[in-house]
Amino acid sequence: MATSFRSIGLLLVVCLSGLVSAGEPTIPVGAARVDITPDYAVRLSGYSSRRTPFESVAQRIWAKALAIGGDGGEGPAVLLTVDNCGVPAALVDRAWPRLQQLGLRRERLVVCSSHSHTAPWLIGFAPFLAQDELPADEQEARERYTRQLTDWMVEAVAKALARRAPAHLSWTQGEVGFAANRRVMKDERWTGFGVQADGPVDHRLPLLVARSADEKPVAVWANYACHCTTLGGDFNQVCGDWSGYAQECIEADFPSATALVSIGCGADANPEPRGRLEYAEQHGRALADEVKRLLAGPLRPLPPQIDCRRKQVELPFGELPSRAAWEEAARAGGSRGLHGRYFLNLIERGEPVPAALPYPIAAWKFGDALSMVFLPGEVVVDYATMLNQRHGADRLWITAYANDVPCYIASKRILREGGYEADQSMIFYGRPTRLAPEAEDIILQTVAELLPK
């Protein structure tokens, strides 16, 4: 008898949940995806050890768009996720005139990179990632793919806008556990990559779902703070890594939905275990299983209005190297030599070495229910920790790799500890030196300006 009452109670909860959802206001929502898998030889991005174009396709990759809102008022808000190591701001700027013609406002568009290290290398991203200048045919292929991706991004957004129909929005948070802090420390100094068991990691999995009038998921958007580096530099095949497999599994579990995955502040976290394709599939399945669990439980409704804001700031670099330092770097081989010669040539032409990094920060606010923050670059976990403490983790969603991937965004702690995220990585990204400590204060202050009190 107790079991029967429990079953009736569960049934009543489900029915009441459906009634509440049905009575909530709707908002136009559309989702679409476009296949962006190259069908010609092009170099992949993410590892300087690669010297040749990709060998085969292990998994197809995608650009996906989620359009929320009608054409009235401020117009729709659009999220565009791209299976790529880094979509630079210059590429978004190139696509913007056509996106603007679709009725978008700049502050209502966010472009998020998955940071998969097994996708084509785009013009404008990490210019000194290779050990040597690319051969002419590879450079031409890289330029061709960058042009094509621009077209595909616009196509995905146009399709999502055209497919808008009334839907209910809701969200929740879960947890996934495969991210591990990768900064191995000794005496508070970085010593190399590995697994730092007591290092900070953000395991939260915020999830947004749009359901149609008949309660079928139209779009499922999940966000997790972890590098897409299950696959190493010896893996020279096109693949979406764990993010790609998570999307694949979610869409298999919910055939009516387009699955989108963005990356949180996981610049200092790697997936564990890693190094094999089956591990990427395993991590993707783990995330999809958590999504499936969350969608079966209670979700928090979101209001049908989105307030979108955007502000560009300048993050100062630290003390710039001397001419002698550039000359020494120019004599080196590999990426360091390319980096040194670039800045030495800049100085010899009489052009200034940049003293700051342009940095656009954006925020989407769903009333008092949820605020989303979008930070460019490879943002370390400290920013998630600090922002959640200041603004309330129960109503805050933080996405990195958004609108640009200009370099690592190190915190004051990371700058004190030193290491790859603070220093060496800036060579690949073509930045003159590390960020100044006050960059952290500027980011935190700007987010506070963009979020509700």
N, C-alpha and C positions, 0 to 999 in steps of 0.2 A: 504494500500500500504506500509506503514511504517513497519507493521508487516511482510509483505512478504520480504522486503529488509533485515530485521533483521534475518529472517529464512535463507535466502540465505547466509548472512554473516556468521552465525553460521556454516552452512553446509560447506562453503569454509574453515573456520578455521579447522574444523574436517578433511577435505580432505587434506589440507596442512600439518596438524599434522601427518597424516598417511604417506604422502610422505617423510617427513623429517625422520620419524622413519625408514622407509624402506631403506633409503639411508645411514643410520648410520652403522658403522662397528659392526659386531656381535662378540660374545664371547661364547664359550661352557658353558652351564649352565644345571645343573641337580638338582632335588630335590626329596626327599624321606622321608617317615615317617615309624616308627616302633612302634607298640603298646607295651607299657611298663607297662600295668596295671597288678598288681599281682593277681594271682588266688589262693593264700593261705594267711593265717593270718600273718600279719606283722605290727609292730608299725609304726604309721605315725609320721612325724617330724614337728617341728615348735613351739610346745607348751609343756611346762613341766608338764602341768596339766593332760595330757593324761596318763592313767595307763594300757591300754589294746590295743590289735591290732585293726585294723579298723573293722567296722561293716558291711559295704556294699560298693558298687561302685555307686557313684552318676554320675560320668562322667569318661570315659576312658582317660588315660593320654598317652603322646607320647614323643618319641625322634625323632627329625626332622633334616635333614641335607640339606644344600644348598652348592653345589659345583660350583665354578666359575673359569673358565679357563681351558685350555688344559694341556696336559702332557709335553709340551715343555717348555724351559726356566726354570723359578722357579717352575713350576708346578701349580696345582690348589690351590685356597684358599677355605677353607671349614669352614662354620659356622655350629655348632651343637647345637641345643636348646633342653633342657631336662626339662620336667615338673617335677621339684623336688625342694625342699627347698634349697638344696645345694649340688652340685657335687664337692667333694674335689679334690685337685690337685693329691693326691695319686691315685685316681681312674682313672684320665686321664692318669697318668703315667703308670698305669697297662695296659691300652688299647693301649698305644703309639706304642709298637713294632709291633702290627698288623696293626695299622693305617699307620705306616711308610712303611710297605710292600705294601700298596696301592699307594705309590708314593707321600706321603705328606712330607712336611718340617714342622718342629715344629712351626716356626713363622707364618705359613700359616694355622694353625688350631686354632679356637676359640671355646670353649665350654661354653655355657651360660645356667645358671640355671634360671628357672622362679621364684624361691623362693616361690612356692606354699606351704602353710602350711598344705596341705591335700594330701601329697604324701609320699611314704615310707622313713623311716629314714635310711640313708646310713652309712656304716662303714666309719669313718674318719670325719664325719660332726658333729659339736657341741657335743663333746663326753660327756659332763656333762649336757645334756638337761633333762634327766630323773631325778626323785627324788631319785631313788634307782638303784642298779645294775639290769639289765634286767634278767629275768629268762632264764635258759639255752635254752629252746625251742624258745623263742623270739630272743635271740642272734643268734641262728642258722638260723632262718628265715631272720634276718637282713643281715647276711653274705651271705646267698643264694641269696637274692634279689640284693645285691651289685654285686655279680659275674654275675648274669643274666643281669643287666643293662650294665655292661661292654661289654658283647656280643652284646646286642641290639644297643649300640652306634656304635660299629664297623659295624654292619649290616646296619644301616641307612646311614653311610658314604659310604660304598661300593655300595649301591643301588644308591645313588645320583651321584656318579662318573660314574656308568655304564649308567645312563640315560642322560648324557650330550648331548646337541644338540645346534645348533646356536641360540642365543637369543640376544635381545637388553636389556641393563640395563639403568634404569633411577631412579630418586628419587625426593622427594619433602618433605615439612614439613607442618603439620597441627597442630591441638590442640584438646586436650580432657580435660575435667574439673572435673573428679571425684576424683582426688588425693587431700588430705588435710593434711597440716602440723599437726603432732600429738604431738609435744612437747609443752605442756602447760607450760607457763612461768609466773613467778612473780619476779619482781625486778631483771631481767636478770639471773634468776636461774631456772633450770628445776624442776617442781613440780609433774609431772606425765603425763600419756597419756590422750589424748582427741582430741579436735580440736582447734588449735591455728589459729584464723581467719586471722591474719596478718603475719603468719609465711611463710617463703619462700617455694615455690613449683615450680617445672619445669613441665609445662603443655604441652610442645612441643611434637609432635608426628612425628619424622622423619620416612619416609617410602621409602623402596626400592622395585622396581618391576622388574622382568625379564619377558620379553614377547618373545614368540616364533616367528618364521618367519611369521606366520599368525596372529600375534598381540594378541594372547591369553595369559593371564598371566600364567606363569609357576610357579613362586614363588612370594609371597608377604611377605615382612619382615617389621614389625613395632616395634617401640621401645618406651616405656613409663615409666616414673619415678614414680613408685608407688608400695608399698608392695602388694604382693598377699595374703592379710589377710582379705578379705571380710568375710571369714568364721572363726569362733573362735575355741577355744580349745574344746568346747562342741560339735562341729561338727566332728564326728569320721568316716567320709566316704572319700573314694578316690575321688579326684576332682582336676581339674586344676585351680579352682578359676576363677577370671575374665580373666586371660590370656588364660585359656583353652576355655572359652566360646567365647572369641574374635576370637581365631583361628577357632573354630567351625563355627561361623557366617560368617567369611571371606570365608571359603571354601564352605559354602552354597551359598554365593553370587557369587563366582567365582569358579565353579566346576573344572576348568582345573588347578587350582593353589594349591600348598602346602603353607599353611600360617604358618609363624614363628613369634613368639613374644619374644623379649628380654626386659630386664628391665634396665632403666636408673638409675640415681643417686637419688633414692627414698627411701633411708633407713630410713628417718625421715618423710615419708608420708604414710598415710593409705588411702584406698578407703573409700569414704563416699557417701551414708550410708553403713553400714556394719552390719554383724551379721545374715544375712539370705541368703539362697541359691538364692532366686529370685534377690537379690541385685547383686550377682556375675554375674548372667545372664544379668542383666540390664547394668552393667558396660561393660561387654564384647560386648553387642550389641551397646553401645555408641561408643566404639572404632572402631568396624567394620563399623558402619555408617560413621565415619570420613574417614576411609580407602576407602570406596565406593565413597564418595564425592571427595576425592583427586584423585582417579584413573580416574574419569571422567573429570578432569581438566588438565591443562598443567603440564608436568613433565620435569625435567631437565635431559638431557642425560648424561650418564657416559661413560668415555673412556673404551676400552676393555683391560686395563692393570691394575693390582693391585700390588702396592709395599707394602709388608708386613714386618713389623719390630717388634722386641720383645726384651725387656731388663728386667732382673730380678734385683731388688734392695732389700735392707734391710731397713725396717721401724723400727726405734728404739722404744723400750718400755720405759715408764717412770721409775721412781725409783722403784726397785723391793722390794716386801715386805720382812720383816725380818723373821727369823725362828720362832720367837714368834708369829708373825701374822699368819703364816701357821699353827702353832699348835692350835691357837685359832679357825681358820677356820675349821680345821680337826675335832674339837669337835662338830661342828654344824651339823644339819641335812640337808637332801635334796642335791641339786646341790652344795651348798657352801661347805658342808662337803666332798663330792666326790672330788671337786676341791682342797680343802685344803689337803686332804690325798694324792692326786696324787703328788702334789709338795713337800710335806713333805717326801714322799717315794723317790722322785727323789733326794732330798738333802741328805738323809740318805744313798743312794747308791753311793754318791760321784759324781753324774752327774750334770752338770751345768744347771741352770735355763736359758732358752733362753732370750737373751737380745734384740733380734730383730726378726721381722717377715719377712720371705721370701715373696717377692711380685713381680710377673711377670706382667709387663705392655706391652700391644701390641697395634699396630696401623696398620690400612689398609688405603692406600692412592690411590684414583682414580684420578691420575693426580692432576690438580688444582681445580677439580670440587667438591671433597668431601674427607674429612678425617674422619675416624672412630677411636675412642679411646676405648680400652677395659681395664677396671679396675677390679681387683678381689675384692671380698668382698661386704659387705653392705655399699655402699658409700653414704654419706649424700649429700644433694642438693647443699651445698656450692661449691663442686668441679665442678658441672655443671655450676654454676654461674661464677666462676673464670675462668674456661677454655674457656667458650664462650666469655667472655670479652677479654681474651688475644689472642684468635686465630680466632675469627669471627664466630658467631652463624649461619651465613648463609651458612657455608660450613663445619660445625662440627657436628658429631654424637657421643654421649658418651653413652656407655653401661657399666653397672656395673655387679656384679655377674658373672664375666667372668674368665674362666680358674681356678678359685678356689673361695671358699667362706670361708675364714679363720676366719673372725670376722667382726665387724663393723669398718669402716674406718672413724673415726671422724675428723672433721676439727678443727682448732685452736679455732674457736668460740664455737663449741660443747664442746670441752674440758674445756673451761672457764665456760660454763654454767653447765656442769656436767650432771648427769642423766644416763638413761639406755644405750643410744648409746655410751656414753663415758666410763662407768664403769661397771654396773651390768651385761651387756651382755657378757663381757669378761669371766665371770665365766662359762657360758654355753659353750662358745667356747674353753675353756681350755687354755686361755692365762694368763700369770702370773699377768698382770696388764694392765692399759690403755696405749695407744700409747703416745709417746712423741710429743710435739707440732711440732718439726722439721719434723715429718713424712709428714706433708702437703707440706713443701718446697721441699722435695725429690720427691714427686709425681708430683708436678707442673713442676719442673725442668726436670724430665725424660720425661714427655709428650712433653715438648718443644723440647727436643733432637730428639724425634721420629717423630715429625710433620714437614712439610715443613716450610721454613722461611716465 
